[in-house]
Each structure stands twice: as structure tokens, then as C-alpha cells.
């Protein structure tokens, strides 16, 4: 039987030191960082897989997901001058 694949929204930013930082709003606390986008993609996939494994066996974590997770809708990026 083929494994069901799931898609998750990932927010990627670049920090002041030049690292790429990824977070997954569907899994509160699920984030990672890397120097390259290629490494970041690998690491965030690993982080999501770990969160999915924890959710299978930890009812408290599943409750946390229900309370705090969300699926973002991208609106845009704007530079504001003040």
C-alpha cells in the first residue's frame, strides 16, 4: 500500500546572520534553520515527520495542535517606510 503524502505550509525567513529559518504553523514549535535552502528543505521535512510521529502517540500534543495550529493564507509582503 502506498504511503499517503501530506502537504503543509512552511514559512521561510532569513535571519540577521544569513540563516534560513523555517516554521510550520500546523505544528506549533516545529521549526528549524540552515545555511542553504536545500539543507533547510531536508531539515523541515525531518521536523514535520517527527511532529507527525509524536502526534500519533501523544494525546496531549494532539490537543495542543487543535488549540494552537493554523493554516496560513499568504497575502503578500510589503515594505513600509516610517
Long-range contacts (C-beta under 8 A, 24 or more apart in sequence): 6-52, 8-48, 9-71, 9-72, 10-44, 11-72, 12-37, 12-40, 22-47, 24-48, 24-51, 25-69, 25-70, 25-71, 25-72, 26-65, 26-69, 26-70, 26-71, 27-51, 27-55, 27-65, 27-69, 28-64, 28-65, 28-68, 28-69
